Amino acid sequence: MKSKLILFILIITLSGCNRQGILPDSFLIHPSETVELPGSELPTAVTPTSRSATITPLPTRMLPTSNPPYDPPPDWVLQADANLGFAMKIPNDWESHEPQSWVGSNGELHYSVRDNHSVGINALCQLEVNNNQKIGSQPTIQLWNNNNGFYGCEILPSSDAVDPNAILLAWYPYMLDIDFILQVNLTPRFVNPIKNGLQSWGSNTTVTPIAEQSPSQTSDFQVTEFSGLRFEEYWVTSQEWYQKHDVEAFASRLPKEAIHRKGEIQNNWKQQIPFINQKLAQFDIKITGCTQKVCDTPTIEFGENYAGLDGIEKKTISILSIGKLVINQSGTRFFLPIYELNTYKRYLITENSIENNDFSVFYSSLGYVPTQTFIGNDLIQIAYDPENITEAGGSIDLQVFRNDELIFNYKVLPHNPASGPVRGLYSYENHWYLETADVLIRDGVVLNEETKTGEMFTFHFLNEKPFYFYRQEKDIHIFYDGNTLPITYQRVIHEPMCCSGGMVNMTLAYNALGFYALRDGSWYYMVITPVVP
């Protein structure tokens, strides 16, 4: 009788998915059940056990794995949950006596679902690690993905945790249109093999592709204006084409006009030069080599105020680009990031120093990450807690200081080859703003939580007014100067990337922004600038 029941469940599993590769609309109505795969799929024959009210370890059927490896061993049992459309491998001695739970002599596991798939891993994982009081004061967090398309984050509790179990948050593969994620609470030593054994179950069919579009169906170029901003929209390709090709092929489709505009806004930093010269004249600093019409060889020159300072050898720096000048209300303290021509070295200029900034822990493939700002004459700056910097891949405590007083701390994602977890520190109208990966914080209040917003990213200034993106459900909106603009996207490529992926990185320019965005089945390259009066 039990064998027939297992066969019936597997038949429903294999036939009950629709042709778009998503689970049936009614699948969440039924309670979740898991079944072991048929004997042909397993190294040994296994008989499912009946469920009882409590979880009690049963005698092992085979010798349990004593030291879990990175991937699940071949003798582990594959368990399928047809209702939730996934399967995973678990140790061969673990038994299930309650729905969605297993326990063995050396570990345990329980899984559930969370209805917030529209929130990306960056935002959700940081929110979880900062709000979950059971995981201890110094948990570690790590992003992951496996060979079966699942991805997410793992959170390991610290020694003072109330709950000793680790947390796996797992998103389904991109091609499956599933509006929830999995949460797996399990014994920490089993995190790697469990996450690497996750796989989709029930259908391998992808979502029906969106029909191919072309400039004849859309507009290959158009300009619109909203709230004093100019939106230049260059059609690149269809979503279907994008899904089938690599990033180099995608980037090569950028129209020549868009490439030209991208280059133009990258040189917008030169617009700051008159303002910088005015503000820094008292410090005996001047940028030369520019006229009203030509600015091909700008050079920053340091006067006598910098002569003889320890560690300062530079008299001039040939400029590749300049970041935004940050200066206090009294005009007595400042920070100015400089990229040197030819050497590509990075310097941070202050009122009394020229610091080489090449190996800053705050970095990004998108460019300079501001870590100091002023509210009046008060210096707001960020640093990592030197007492709690863990091993590579561990979470790091970020601290915010006002002058010398610690006013806020937050746990952030680990570094990656393209970027640190911090996107920037800014001030506006007596408020400070801290942007980490997809999380925006104002004066210590996490705006994602306050506004119930899935993701918030790319805090930027256009015409000296704050601009950023935010996601609600499936759509990405634009917030500018206190208002949400009437334009939405389904995706905006904004995460800093290195190597070939860097070809589609955002262009965070002075008073301008360039980025790739997906809307209604088409990819566009967008350039946003203030409307010229």
VOLODO-877762 format. One record per residue (C-alpha): residue number from 0; residue in one letter; x, y, z. Coordinates in steps of 0.1 Angstrom, whole numbers. Layout:
REM residues N
{pos NUM; code a; east X; north Y; up Z}
...
//
This chain:
REM residues 533
{pos 0; code m; east 0; north 0; up 0}
{pos 1; code k; east 28; north 24; up 9}
{pos 2; code s; east 46; north 17; up -24}
{pos 3; code k; east 14; north 26; up -43}
{pos 4; code l; east 11; north 58; up -24}
{pos 5; code i; east 47; north 68; up -32}
{pos 6; code l; east 41; north 60; up -69}
{pos 7; code f; east 9; north 80; up -69}
{pos 8; code i; east 27; north 111; up -54}
{pos 9; code l; east 55; north 108; up -80}
{pos 10; code i; east 30; north 106; up -109}
{pos 11; code i; east 13; north 137; up -96}
{pos 12; code t; east 47; north 154; up -92}
{pos 13; code l; east 58; north 147; up -128}
{pos 14; code s; east 25; north 155; up -145}
{pos 15; code g; east 11; north 183; up -123}
{pos 16; code c; east 34; north 211; up -135}
{pos 17; code n; east 22; north 234; up -162}
{pos 18; code r; east 40; north 239; up -194}
{pos 19; code q; east 56; north 271; up -183}
{pos 20; code g; east 78; north 253; up -158}
{pos 21; code i; east 60; north 266; up -127}
{pos 22; code l; east 41; north 246; up -101}
{pos 23; code p; east 3; north 243; up -104}
{pos 24; code d; east -17; north 273; up -91}
{pos 25; code s; east -32; north 252; up -64}
{pos 26; code f; east -1; north 236; up -50}
{pos 27; code l; east 2; north 259; up -20}
{pos 28; code i; east -33; north 249; up -8}
{pos 29; code h; east -22; north 214; up 1}
{pos 30; code p; east 1; north 205; up 30}
{pos 31; code s; east 36; north 199; up 20}
{pos 32; code e; east 48; north 163; up 20}
{pos 33; code t; east 82; north 147; up 10}
{pos 34; code v; east 88; north 114; up -5}
{pos 35; code e; east 119; north 93; up -11}
{pos 36; code l; east 127; north 86; up -47}
{pos 37; code p; east 121; north 51; up -61}
{pos 38; code g; east 146; north 24; up -56}
{pos 39; code s; east 162; north 30; up -90}
{pos 40; code e; east 172; north 64; up -78}
{pos 41; code l; east 187; north 53; up -45}
{pos 42; code p; east 218; north 32; up -35}
{pos 43; code t; east 196; north 11; up -12}
{pos 44; code a; east 159; north 4; up -8}
{pos 45; code v; east 143; north 26; up 18}
{pos 46; code t; east 109; north 23; up 34}
{pos 47; code p; east 93; north 56; up 45}
{pos 48; code t; east 84; north 58; up 81}
{pos 49; code s; east 51; north 69; up 95}
{pos 50; code r; east 48; north 103; up 112}
{pos 51; code s; east 42; north 108; up 149}
{pos 52; code a; east 37; north 138; up 171}
{pos 53; code t; east 74; north 141; up 181}
{pos 54; code i; east 108; north 137; up 165}
{pos 55; code t; east 127; north 108; up 179}
{pos 56; code p; east 159; north 93; up 162}
{pos 57; code l; east 153; north 58; up 149}
{pos 58; code p; east 179; north 31; up 144}
{pos 59; code t; east 202; north 38; up 115}
{pos 60; code r; east 197; north 20; up 82}
{pos 61; code m; east 233; north 25; up 71}
{pos 62; code l; east 265; north 39; up 87}
{pos 63; code p; east 259; north 77; up 90}
{pos 64; code t; east 283; north 102; up 76}
{pos 65; code s; east 305; north 114; up 105}
{pos 66; code n; east 322; north 143; up 87}
{pos 67; code p; east 300; north 159; up 62}
{pos 68; code p; east 319; north 169; up 30}
{pos 69; code y; east 313; north 199; up 8}
{pos 70; code d; east 289; north 179; up -15}
{pos 71; code p; east 264; north 153; up -4}
{pos 72; code p; east 279; north 118; up -4}
{pos 73; code p; east 265; north 92; up -28}
{pos 74; code d; east 249; north 72; up 0}
{pos 75; code w; east 227; north 101; up 11}
{pos 76; code v; east 190; north 98; up 4}
{pos 77; code l; east 173; north 121; up -21}
{pos 78; code q; east 140; north 134; up -7}
{pos 79; code a; east 115; north 151; up -30}
{pos 80; code d; east 88; north 176; up -20}
{pos 81; code a; east 64; north 176; up -49}
{pos 82; code n; east 43; north 203; up -34}
{pos 83; code l; east 71; north 228; up -31}
{pos 84; code g; east 89; north 217; up -62}
{pos 85; code f; east 123; north 208; up -49}
{pos 86; code a; east 144; north 179; up -37}
{pos 87; code m; east 174; north 176; up -14}
{pos 88; code k; east 198; north 149; up -2}
{pos 89; code i; east 200; north 141; up 35}
{pos 90; code p; east 221; north 117; up 55}
{pos 91; code n; east 209; north 81; up 52}
{pos 92; code d; east 203; north 76; up 89}
{pos 93; code w; east 179; north 106; up 93}
{pos 94; code e; east 142; north 99; up 98}
{pos 95; code s; east 111; north 121; up 94}
{pos 96; code h; east 83; north 119; up 120}
{pos 97; code e; east 69; north 154; up 114}
{pos 98; code p; east 62; north 172; up 81}
{pos 99; code q; east 93; north 189; up 67}
{pos 100; code s; east 116; north 177; up 95}
{pos 101; code w; east 143; north 152; up 98}
{pos 102; code v; east 165; north 141; up 127}
{pos 103; code g; east 194; north 117; up 131}
{pos 104; code s; east 220; north 108; up 156}
{pos 105; code n; east 243; north 136; up 145}
{pos 106; code g; east 221; north 164; up 133}
{pos 107; code e; east 186; north 177; up 123}
{pos 108; code l; east 168; north 197; up 97}
{pos 109; code h; east 135; north 216; up 93}
{pos 110; code y; east 124; north 236; up 63}
{pos 111; code s; east 96; north 260; up 56}
{pos 112; code v; east 87; north 287; up 30}
{pos 113; code r; east 88; north 325; up 31}
{pos 114; code d; east 66; north 346; up 9}
{pos 115; code n; east 90; north 373; up -1}
{pos 116; code h; east 107; north 361; up -33}
{pos 117; code s; east 106; north 396; up -47}
{pos 118; code v; east 132; north 407; up -21}
{pos 119; code g; east 167; north 400; up -34}
{pos 120; code i; east 193; north 380; up -14}
{pos 121; code n; east 214; north 411; up -6}
{pos 122; code a; east 186; north 429; up 12}
{pos 123; code l; east 169; north 400; up 28}
{pos 124; code c; east 201; north 383; up 41}
{pos 125; code q; east 212; north 416; up 58}
{pos 126; code l; east 178; north 422; up 72}
{pos 127; code e; east 177; north 387; up 86}
{pos 128; code v; east 211; north 387; up 102}
{pos 129; code n; east 204; north 421; up 119}
{pos 130; code n; east 169; north 413; up 131}
{pos 131; code n; east 171; north 377; up 142}
{pos 132; code q; east 178; north 378; up 179}
{pos 133; code k; east 183; north 340; up 182}
{pos 134; code i; east 215; north 337; up 161}
{pos 135; code g; east 237; north 354; up 186}
{pos 136; code s; east 257; north 387; up 187}
{pos 137; code q; east 284; north 377; up 161}
{pos 138; code p; east 268; north 354; up 135}
{pos 139; code t; east 285; north 349; up 101}
{pos 140; code i; east 268; north 353; up 68}
{pos 141; code q; east 278; north 340; up 33}
{pos 142; code l; east 262; north 341; up -1}
{pos 143; code w; east 262; north 309; up -21}
{pos 144; code n; east 249; north 292; up -52}
{pos 145; code n; east 250; north 256; up -64}
{pos 146; code n; east 253; north 237; up -97}
{pos 147; code n; east 215; north 231; up -98}
{pos 148; code g; east 206; north 268; up -100}
{pos 149; code f; east 196; north 274; up -64}
{pos 150; code y; east 212; north 303; up -46}
{pos 151; code g; east 209; north 323; up -14}
{pos 152; code c; east 227; north 329; up 18}
{pos 153; code e; east 237; north 309; up 49}
{pos 154; code i; east 238; north 323; up 84}
{pos 155; code l; east 258; north 305; up 111}
{pos 156; code p; east 251; north 313; up 147}
{pos 157; code s; east 277; north 326; up 171}
{pos 158; code s; east 286; north 309; up 204}
{pos 159; code d; east 261; north 329; up 224}
{pos 160; code a; east 231; north 320; up 201}
{pos 161; code v; east 198; north 310; up 216}
{pos 162; code d; east 192; north 287; up 187}
{pos 163; code p; east 223; north 266; up 177}
{pos 164; code n; east 210; north 258; up 143}
{pos 165; code a; east 222; north 275; up 111}
{pos 166; code i; east 198; north 292; up 86}
{pos 167; code l; east 198; north 286; up 49}
{pos 168; code l; east 177; north 310; up 28}
{pos 169; code a; east 173; north 295; up -7}
{pos 170; code w; east 160; north 310; up -39}
{pos 171; code y; east 148; north 288; up -67}
{pos 172; code p; east 166; north 289; up -101}
{pos 173; code y; east 159; north 320; up -121}
{pos 174; code m; east 140; north 302; up -149}
{pos 175; code l; east 113; north 290; up -125}
{pos 176; code d; east 86; north 316; up -117}
{pos 177; code i; east 81; north 307; up -80}
{pos 178; code d; east 71; north 335; up -56}
{pos 179; code f; east 86; north 322; up -24}
{pos 180; code i; east 119; north 311; up -10}
{pos 181; code l; east 129; north 282; up 12}
{pos 182; code q; east 141; north 285; up 47}
{pos 183; code v; east 161; north 256; up 61}
{pos 184; code n; east 171; north 255; up 98}
{pos 185; code l; east 197; north 228; up 104}
{pos 186; code t; east 228; north 217; up 123}
{pos 187; code p; east 256; north 240; up 111}
{pos 188; code r; east 280; north 212; up 101}
{pos 189; code f; east 256; north 200; up 74}
{pos 190; code v; east 251; north 234; up 57}
{pos 191; code n; east 275; north 227; up 27}
{pos 192; code p; east 262; north 193; up 16}
{pos 193; code i; east 226; north 202; up 22}
{pos 194; code k; east 227; north 235; up 1}
{pos 195; code n; east 247; north 218; up -26}
{pos 196; code g; east 222; north 190; up -29}
{pos 197; code l; east 192; north 212; up -34}
{pos 198; code q; east 175; north 208; up -68}
{pos 199; code s; east 142; north 216; up -85}
{pos 200; code w; east 117; north 188; up -87}
{pos 201; code g; east 86; north 183; up -108}
{pos 202; code s; east 95; north 199; up -141}
{pos 203; code n; east 127; north 210; up -158}
{pos 204; code t; east 109; north 232; up -183}
{pos 205; code t; east 117; north 268; up -183}
{pos 206; code v; east 92; north 297; up -183}
{pos 207; code t; east 78; north 304; up -217}
{pos 208; code p; east 101; north 329; up -233}
{pos 209; code i; east 89; north 364; up -239}
{pos 210; code a; east 83; north 371; up -276}
{pos 211; code e; east 113; north 385; up -295}
{pos 212; code q; east 111; north 423; up -298}
{pos 213; code s; east 130; north 446; up -321}
{pos 214; code p; east 133; north 483; up -327}
{pos 215; code s; east 105; north 480; up -352}
{pos 216; code q; east 82; north 469; up -323}
{pos 217; code t; east 96; north 493; up -298}
{pos 218; code s; east 114; north 526; up -301}
{pos 219; code d; east 152; north 523; up -307}
{pos 220; code f; east 157; north 557; up -291}
{pos 221; code q; east 134; north 581; up -272}
{pos 222; code v; east 137; north 609; up -247}
{pos 223; code t; east 113; north 617; up -219}
{pos 224; code e; east 113; north 641; up -190}
{pos 225; code f; east 100; north 637; up -155}
{pos 226; code s; east 104; north 661; up -125}
{pos 227; code g; east 133; north 679; up -140}
{pos 228; code l; east 152; north 648; up -152}
{pos 229; code r; east 159; north 638; up -188}
{pos 230; code f; east 157; north 601; up -196}
{pos 231; code e; east 175; north 589; up -227}
{pos 232; code e; east 164; north 554; up -237}
{pos 233; code y; east 184; north 533; up -261}
{pos 234; code w; east 170; north 499; up -271}
{pos 235; code v; east 196; north 471; up -268}
{pos 236; code t; east 179; north 437; up -273}
{pos 237; code s; east 151; north 415; up -262}
{pos 238; code q; east 149; north 396; up -229}
{pos 239; code e; east 148; north 363; up -249}
{pos 240; code w; east 181; north 372; up -267}
{pos 241; code y; east 197; north 383; up -234}
{pos 242; code q; east 189; north 349; up -218}
{pos 243; code k; east 206; north 330; up -245}
{pos 244; code h; east 239; north 349; up -248}
{pos 245; code d; east 269; north 358; up -226}
{pos 246; code v; east 276; north 392; up -212}
{pos 247; code e; east 302; north 401; up -238}
{pos 248; code a; east 277; north 395; up -266}
{pos 249; code f; east 251; north 415; up -247}
{pos 250; code a; east 274; north 445; up -241}
{pos 251; code s; east 285; north 445; up -277}
{pos 252; code r; east 249; north 453; up -288}
{pos 253; code l; east 251; north 487; up -271}
{pos 254; code p; east 243; north 513; up -299}
{pos 255; code k; east 271; north 536; up -309}
{pos 256; code e; east 250; north 566; up -298}
{pos 257; code a; east 247; north 551; up -263}
{pos 258; code i; east 284; north 544; up -262}
{pos 259; code h; east 291; north 580; up -271}
{pos 260; code r; east 267; north 593; up -244}
{pos 261; code k; east 282; north 569; up -218}
{pos 262; code g; east 316; north 584; up -226}
{pos 263; code e; east 303; north 620; up -223}
{pos 264; code i; east 287; north 615; up -188}
{pos 265; code q; east 319; north 598; up -176}
{pos 266; code n; east 336; north 631; up -182}
{pos 267; code n; east 310; north 651; up -163}
{pos 268; code w; east 334; north 653; up -134}
{pos 269; code k; east 351; north 682; up -151}
{pos 270; code q; east 321; north 703; up -144}
{pos 271; code q; east 331; north 704; up -108}
{pos 272; code i; east 365; north 721; up -114}
{pos 273; code p; east 355; north 757; up -110}
{pos 274; code f; east 336; north 749; up -77}
{pos 275; code i; east 366; north 729; up -64}
{pos 276; code n; east 390; north 757; up -72}
{pos 277; code q; east 368; north 782; up -54}
{pos 278; code k; east 364; north 761; up -23}
{pos 279; code l; east 400; north 749; up -20}
{pos 280; code a; east 419; north 781; up -29}
{pos 281; code q; east 425; north 788; up 8}
{pos 282; code f; east 443; north 754; up 11}
{pos 283; code d; east 467; north 763; up -17}
{pos 284; code i; east 452; north 737; up -40}
{pos 285; code k; east 444; north 744; up -76}
{pos 286; code i; east 433; north 723; up -107}
{pos 287; code t; east 450; north 737; up -138}
{pos 288; code g; east 451; north 727; up -175}
{pos 289; code c; east 415; north 736; up -183}
{pos 290; code t; east 399; north 764; up -202}
{pos 291; code q; east 362; north 772; up -208}
{pos 292; code k; east 363; north 751; up -240}
{pos 293; code v; east 391; north 725; up -235}
{pos 294; code c; east 400; north 703; up -205}
{pos 295; code d; east 421; north 676; up -219}
{pos 296; code t; east 451; north 676; up -194}
{pos 297; code p; east 438; north 687; up -160}
{pos 298; code t; east 464; north 686; up -132}
{pos 299; code i; east 460; north 692; up -95}
{pos 300; code e; east 488; north 713; up -79}
{pos 301; code f; east 497; north 714; up -42}
{pos 302; code g; east 512; north 746; up -28}
{pos 303; code e; east 533; north 754; up 2}
{pos 304; code n; east 506; north 743; up 27}
{pos 305; code y; east 515; north 707; up 18}
{pos 306; code a; east 553; north 711; up 17}
{pos 307; code g; east 571; north 690; up 43}
{pos 308; code l; east 542; north 670; up 55}
{pos 309; code d; east 551; north 634; up 65}
{pos 310; code g; east 546; north 609; up 37}
{pos 311; code i; east 537; north 636; up 10}
{pos 312; code e; east 559; north 634; up -20}
{pos 313; code k; east 535; north 646; up -47}
{pos 314; code k; east 537; north 682; up -59}
{pos 315; code t; east 512; north 676; up -87}
{pos 316; code i; east 489; north 648; up -99}
{pos 317; code s; east 477; north 643; up -135}
{pos 318; code i; east 440; north 636; up -132}
{pos 319; code l; east 421; north 608; up -148}
{pos 320; code s; east 390; north 616; up -129}
{pos 321; code i; east 377; north 633; up -97}
{pos 322; code g; east 351; north 622; up -72}
{pos 323; code k; east 327; north 646; up -55}
{pos 324; code l; east 342; north 671; up -31}
{pos 325; code v; east 329; north 668; up 5}
{pos 326; code i; east 335; north 699; up 26}
{pos 327; code n; east 322; north 710; up 60}
{pos 328; code q; east 300; north 741; up 66}
{pos 329; code s; east 328; north 763; up 78}
{pos 330; code g; east 350; north 753; up 48}
{pos 331; code t; east 378; north 742; up 71}
{pos 332; code r; east 378; north 704; up 64}
{pos 333; code f; east 373; north 684; up 32}
{pos 334; code f; east 377; north 651; up 14}
{pos 335; code l; east 385; north 649; up -24}
{pos 336; code p; east 391; north 616; up -42}
{pos 337; code i; east 415; north 617; up -72}
{pos 338; code y; east 423; north 591; up -98}
{pos 339; code e; east 457; north 596; up -113}
{pos 340; code l; east 462; north 594; up -151}
{pos 341; code n; east 485; north 567; up -164}
{pos 342; code t; east 492; north 550; up -130}
{pos 343; code y; east 455; north 546; up -121}
{pos 344; code k; east 465; north 552; up -85}
{pos 345; code r; east 438; north 565; up -62}
{pos 346; code y; east 443; north 593; up -37}
{pos 347; code l; east 422; north 609; up -10}
{pos 348; code i; east 431; north 645; up -5}
{pos 349; code t; east 423; north 662; up 28}
{pos 350; code e; east 432; north 696; up 43}
{pos 351; code n; east 464; north 682; up 56}
{pos 352; code s; east 472; north 650; up 38}
{pos 353; code i; east 475; north 631; up 5}
{pos 354; code e; east 466; north 595; up 12}
{pos 355; code n; east 471; north 566; up -12}
{pos 356; code n; east 437; north 549; up -12}
{pos 357; code d; east 445; north 519; up -35}
{pos 358; code f; east 439; north 493; up -9}
{pos 359; code s; east 409; north 506; up 10}
{pos 360; code v; east 385; north 481; up 26}
{pos 361; code f; east 358; north 503; up 11}
{pos 362; code y; east 360; north 497; up -27}
{pos 363; code s; east 338; north 490; up -57}
{pos 364; code s; east 342; north 483; up -94}
{pos 365; code l; east 317; north 511; up -98}
{pos 366; code g; east 342; north 537; up -86}
{pos 367; code y; east 350; north 556; up -54}
{pos 368; code v; east 329; north 547; up -23}
{pos 369; code p; east 324; north 578; up -1}
{pos 370; code t; east 329; north 569; up 35}
{pos 371; code q; east 330; north 604; up 51}
{pos 372; code t; east 304; north 633; up 50}
{pos 373; code f; east 295; north 663; up 70}
{pos 374; code i; east 264; north 675; up 87}
{pos 375; code g; east 272; north 711; up 94}
{pos 376; code n; east 307; north 708; up 109}
{pos 377; code d; east 301; north 674; up 123}
{pos 378; code l; east 321; north 646; up 106}
{pos 379; code i; east 301; north 615; up 99}
{pos 380; code q; east 322; north 585; up 89}
{pos 381; code i; east 321; north 547; up 88}
{pos 382; code a; east 346; north 520; up 98}
{pos 383; code y; east 346; north 483; up 105}
{pos 384; code d; east 347; north 472; up 141}
{pos 385; code p; east 383; north 461; up 146}
{pos 386; code e; east 372; north 437; up 174}
{pos 387; code n; east 349; north 417; up 152}
{pos 388; code i; east 365; north 413; up 118}
{pos 389; code t; east 361; north 375; up 112}
{pos 390; code e; east 377; north 352; up 87}
{pos 391; code a; east 371; north 356; up 49}
{pos 392; code g; east 335; north 351; up 42}
{pos 393; code g; east 323; north 361; up 76}
{pos 394; code s; east 300; north 390; up 85}
{pos 395; code i; east 316; north 422; up 95}
{pos 396; code d; east 302; north 448; up 119}
{pos 397; code l; east 300; north 482; up 102}
{pos 398; code q; east 301; north 513; up 125}
{pos 399; code v; east 289; north 548; up 120}
{pos 400; code f; east 306; north 576; up 140}
{pos 401; code r; east 296; north 612; up 145}
{pos 402; code n; east 328; north 630; up 152}
{pos 403; code d; east 343; north 604; up 177}
{pos 404; code e; east 310; north 590; up 190}
{pos 405; code l; east 297; north 556; up 178}
{pos 406; code i; east 261; north 563; up 168}
{pos 407; code f; east 251; north 532; up 148}
{pos 408; code n; east 263; north 497; up 138}
{pos 409; code y; east 251; north 472; up 112}
{pos 410; code k; east 261; north 438; up 101}
{pos 411; code v; east 268; north 437; up 63}
{pos 412; code l; east 276; north 411; up 37}
{pos 413; code p; east 311; north 398; up 32}
{pos 414; code h; east 334; north 413; up 5}
{pos 415; code n; east 336; north 399; up -30}
{pos 416; code p; east 362; north 404; up -58}
{pos 417; code a; east 341; north 433; up -73}
{pos 418; code s; east 331; north 452; up -42}
{pos 419; code g; east 328; north 457; up -5}
{pos 420; code p; east 294; north 456; up 10}
{pos 421; code v; east 292; north 494; up 14}
{pos 422; code r; east 280; north 515; up -15}
{pos 423; code g; east 284; north 549; up 1}
{pos 424; code l; east 278; north 574; up 30}
{pos 425; code y; east 261; north 607; up 22}
{pos 426; code s; east 243; north 636; up 38}
{pos 427; code y; east 213; north 657; up 28}
{pos 428; code e; east 193; north 683; up 47}
{pos 429; code n; east 209; north 674; up 81}
{pos 430; code h; east 204; north 637; up 76}
{pos 431; code w; east 230; north 610; up 69}
{pos 432; code y; east 223; north 581; up 45}
{pos 433; code l; east 242; north 548; up 45}
{pos 434; code e; east 238; north 525; up 15}
{pos 435; code t; east 249; north 489; up 18}
{pos 436; code a; east 240; north 462; up -7}
{pos 437; code d; east 203; north 469; up -15}
{pos 438; code v; east 197; north 484; up 19}
{pos 439; code l; east 193; north 521; up 26}
{pos 440; code i; east 196; north 535; up 61}
{pos 441; code r; east 188; north 571; up 71}
{pos 442; code d; east 199; north 584; up 106}
{pos 443; code g; east 200; north 548; up 118}
{pos 444; code v; east 166; north 538; up 105}
{pos 445; code v; east 165; north 510; up 79}
{pos 446; code l; east 142; north 525; up 52}
{pos 447; code n; east 136; north 491; up 37}
{pos 448; code e; east 117; north 481; up 68}
{pos 449; code e; east 101; north 515; up 74}
{pos 450; code t; east 86; north 516; up 39}
{pos 451; code k; east 82; north 478; up 35}
{pos 452; code t; east 104; north 479; up 4}
{pos 453; code g; east 121; north 449; up -10}
{pos 454; code e; east 153; north 465; up -22}
{pos 455; code m; east 167; north 501; up -22}
{pos 456; code f; east 198; north 509; up -42}
{pos 457; code t; east 220; north 535; up -61}
{pos 458; code f; east 216; north 565; up -38}
{pos 459; code h; east 229; north 593; up -60}
{pos 460; code f; east 227; north 631; up -64}
{pos 461; code l; east 212; north 646; up -96}
{pos 462; code n; east 210; north 684; up -96}
{pos 463; code e; east 220; north 682; up -58}
{pos 464; code k; east 188; north 663; up -51}
{pos 465; code p; east 187; north 626; up -38}
{pos 466; code f; east 178; north 599; up -63}
{pos 467; code y; east 175; north 561; up -57}
{pos 468; code f; east 158; north 530; up -70}
{pos 469; code y; east 135; north 508; up -49}
{pos 470; code r; east 117; north 475; up -56}
{pos 471; code q; east 81; north 466; up -46}
{pos 472; code e; east 69; north 432; up -57}
{pos 473; code k; east 80; north 427; up -93}
{pos 474; code d; east 87; north 463; up -102}
{pos 475; code i; east 116; north 487; up -97}
{pos 476; code h; east 106; north 523; up -91}
{pos 477; code i; east 126; north 556; up -91}
{pos 478; code f; east 124; north 580; up -62}
{pos 479; code y; east 137; north 615; up -68}
{pos 480; code d; east 134; north 647; up -49}
{pos 481; code g; east 107; north 633; up -26}
{pos 482; code n; east 85; north 618; up -53}
{pos 483; code t; east 81; north 584; up -71}
{pos 484; code l; east 84; north 590; up -109}
{pos 485; code p; east 60; north 574; up -133}
{pos 486; code i; east 85; north 549; up -148}
{pos 487; code t; east 91; north 513; up -138}
{pos 488; code y; east 115; north 485; up -147}
{pos 489; code q; east 116; north 448; up -140}
{pos 490; code r; east 153; north 447; up -135}
{pos 491; code v; east 182; north 472; up -132}
{pos 492; code i; east 217; north 459; up -134}
{pos 493; code h; east 233; north 476; up -104}
{pos 494; code e; east 254; north 451; up -84}
{pos 495; code p; east 291; north 459; up -89}
{pos 496; code m; east 308; north 432; up -111}
{pos 497; code c; east 343; north 425; up -121}
{pos 498; code c; east 359; north 408; up -151}
{pos 499; code s; east 335; north 404; up -181}
{pos 500; code g; east 305; north 413; up -160}
{pos 501; code g; east 320; north 447; up -155}
{pos 502; code m; east 311; north 455; up -191}
{pos 503; code v; east 276; north 462; up -180}
{pos 504; code n; east 283; north 480; up -147}
{pos 505; code m; east 265; north 512; up -139}
{pos 506; code t; east 281; north 545; up -148}
{pos 507; code l; east 279; north 566; up -116}
{pos 508; code a; east 288; north 599; up -131}
{pos 509; code y; east 288; north 634; up -116}
{pos 510; code n; east 253; north 647; up -120}
{pos 511; code a; east 244; north 618; up -143}
{pos 512; code l; east 237; north 581; up -143}
{pos 513; code g; east 239; north 554; up -169}
{pos 514; code f; east 226; north 518; up -166}
{pos 515; code y; east 210; north 488; up -183}
{pos 516; code a; east 174; north 481; up -174}
{pos 517; code l; east 147; north 456; up -184}
{pos 518; code r; east 112; north 467; up -191}
{pos 519; code d; east 83; north 448; up -207}
{pos 520; code g; east 105; north 422; up -224}
{pos 521; code s; east 132; north 446; up -237}
{pos 522; code w; east 166; north 457; up -225}
{pos 523; code y; east 175; north 494; up -227}
{pos 524; code y; east 205; north 515; up -219}
{pos 525; code m; east 194; north 545; up -199}
{pos 526; code v; east 211; north 578; up -194}
{pos 527; code i; east 196; north 601; up -168}
{pos 528; code t; east 207; north 638; up -164}
{pos 529; code p; east 191; north 669; up -151}
{pos 530; code v; east 172; north 689; up -177}
{pos 531; code v; east 193; north 719; up -188}
{pos 532; code p; east 174; north 751; up -180}
//
